Amino acid sequence: MKIASDIFDLRTRVTKALAHPLRLKIIDQLDIDQERCVCELVDALGCDQPVVSKHLAVLKSAGLVTPRQEGTSVYYKLRTPCVKKFLDCIDRVLKENLRATNEEMSGVIDCG
């Protein structure tokens, strides 16, 4: 089925764009209703401008952020707010995994 494989390819493209710590930090700095200048992101992330711009290009290509140029400055914002909800879901998975690990470890310690 061609359509089904296409949607999985597209999903893979988006999730691959999120699969880098710096890109996740960039997403964390952005919102749908508030733009951030690349220079602000550079300062907030402590990275060189070319590095931040390269990662913004990956996020833009995946449709996660949108740019707006004003003079020599480029401003970015999230394209959709659901990406933050997706990351919140990942955080809940991590929290649940930690809780389960702690329970398993407490069982080992109590039996020891």
C-alpha positions as CSV (number, residue, x, y, z in Angstrom):
1,M,0.0,0.0,0.0
2,K,1.8,3.1,-1.3
3,I,0.0,5.7,0.9
4,A,0.6,3.9,4.1
5,S,4.3,3.6,3.4
6,D,4.4,7.3,2.5
7,I,3.0,8.4,5.8
8,F,5.5,6.3,7.7
9,D,8.3,7.8,5.6
10,L,7.0,11.3,6.4
11,R,6.7,10.5,10.1
12,T,10.3,9.2,10.1
13,R,11.5,12.5,8.5
14,V,9.9,14.5,11.4
15,T,11.1,12.2,14.1
16,K,14.6,12.1,12.7
17,A,14.6,15.9,12.7
18,L,13.9,15.7,16.5
19,A,16.5,13.1,17.1
20,H,19.3,15.5,18.1
21,P,19.8,17.1,21.5
22,L,20.5,20.6,20.1
23,R,17.4,20.5,17.9
24,L,15.3,19.5,21.0
25,K,16.8,22.4,22.8
26,I,15.9,24.7,19.9
27,I,12.3,23.4,20.0
28,D,12.3,24.0,23.7
29,Q,13.2,27.7,23.1
30,L,10.5,28.3,20.6
31,D,6.7,28.7,20.7
32,I,4.0,29.1,18.1
33,D,3.0,32.6,19.1
34,Q,6.5,34.0,19.9
35,E,9.3,34.3,17.4
36,R,13.0,34.1,18.4
37,C,15.8,35.7,16.5
38,V,18.6,33.3,15.5
39,C,20.9,35.6,17.5
40,E,18.7,35.0,20.6
41,L,18.9,31.2,20.1
42,V,22.7,31.4,19.7
43,D,23.0,33.2,23.0
44,A,20.5,30.9,24.8
45,L,22.1,27.7,23.5
46,G,25.7,28.8,23.7
47,C,26.5,27.6,20.2
48,D,28.0,29.2,17.1
49,Q,25.5,30.8,14.7
50,P,26.4,28.4,11.8
51,V,25.6,25.4,14.0
52,V,22.3,26.8,15.2
53,S,21.4,27.8,11.6
54,K,22.2,24.3,10.3
55,H,19.9,22.7,12.9
56,L,17.2,25.2,12.2
57,A,17.4,24.3,8.5
58,V,16.8,20.6,9.5
59,L,13.8,21.6,11.6
60,K,12.4,23.8,8.8
61,S,12.8,21.1,6.2
62,A,10.8,18.7,8.4
63,G,8.0,21.3,8.8
64,L,8.6,21.9,12.5
65,V,9.5,25.6,12.4
66,T,8.8,28.5,10.2
67,P,11.2,31.4,9.5
68,R,10.5,35.1,8.9
69,Q,13.3,37.4,7.6
70,E,13.4,41.0,8.7
71,G,16.4,42.9,7.3
72,T,19.4,40.8,8.1
73,S,17.7,39.0,11.0
74,V,15.8,35.7,10.8
75,Y,13.1,34.9,13.3
76,Y,11.8,31.4,13.9
77,K,8.7,30.0,15.6
78,L,7.1,26.6,16.0
79,R,4.8,25.7,13.1
80,T,2.4,23.7,15.4
81,P,2.2,23.5,19.2
82,C,1.6,19.8,19.2
83,V,5.3,19.2,18.9
84,K,5.6,20.4,22.5
85,K,2.8,17.9,23.5
86,F,4.8,15.1,21.8
87,L,7.9,16.0,23.8
88,D,5.7,16.1,27.0
89,C,4.6,12.6,26.1
90,I,8.2,11.5,25.8
91,D,8.9,13.0,29.2
92,R,6.0,11.1,30.7
93,V,7.4,7.9,29.2
94,L,10.8,8.7,30.8
95,K,9.2,9.4,34.2
96,E,7.3,6.1,34.1
97,N,10.4,4.2,33.1
98,L,12.3,5.8,36.0
99,R,9.5,5.0,38.4
100,A,9.4,1.3,37.2
101,T,13.2,1.1,37.6
102,N,13.1,2.5,41.1
103,E,10.4,0.0,42.0
104,E,12.5,-2.8,40.6
105,M,15.6,-1.6,42.5
106,S,13.7,-1.3,45.8
107,G,12.6,-4.9,45.4
108,V,16.2,-6.0,44.9
109,I,17.4,-4.0,47.9
110,D,14.6,-5.3,50.1
111,C,15.3,-8.9,49.2
112,G,19.1,-8.6,49.5
